[in-house]
Amino acid sequence: MDAALCYDGEPNNSYSEINSNVLFREGVTLQGQPTYTPRLILMDLK
């Protein structure tokens, strides 16, 4: 999620407009509580 951090302070930076609906999937438990699941878990095993 480093792309979500804007260090230059420019609002027109393409990284400042991250769509969380693409990164996470929203669901609901049987008790009615919202859950957020990452769409991809990536690990570099070097």
N, C-alpha and C positions, 0 to 999 in steps of 0.2 A: 504494500500500500504506500510505498514511497511516492508514487505518482500523485497521491492525494495531497501531499504537502507542497505548498507553494512558497518558495523562498524568495522569489524575486518581487513579489507584491503586485504583479501585473494581473488584473482581472481578466484580460483577454487571453491568458495562457490556456492552451487546450487541456492541460492537466487539471485546471480548476473546475472543470465541468465533468466530473466523473459520475456516471449513471450507476447508482448502487443497485438498481434492478438487474443490471447485467452481471454484477459481481456476486450478488447474493440472491437466493431464492427464498421467498417468504412462504411460510406454512403456518398451520394452526394445530396445536395439540388437542387431545380429546377434552381437555379442561377449558379450551377456548383461548389459551395463551399463544401469542404470536411467537414464531421461531424464525430465525434467519440462518440459512445453511449456505456456506460458500459453494459456488458452482464448480470450483476447481481448487484442489490442493496440490501444489507443486513442490517437490523437494529435489534439491540438487545433491546427489550422493557422491560427489567427487572427493 
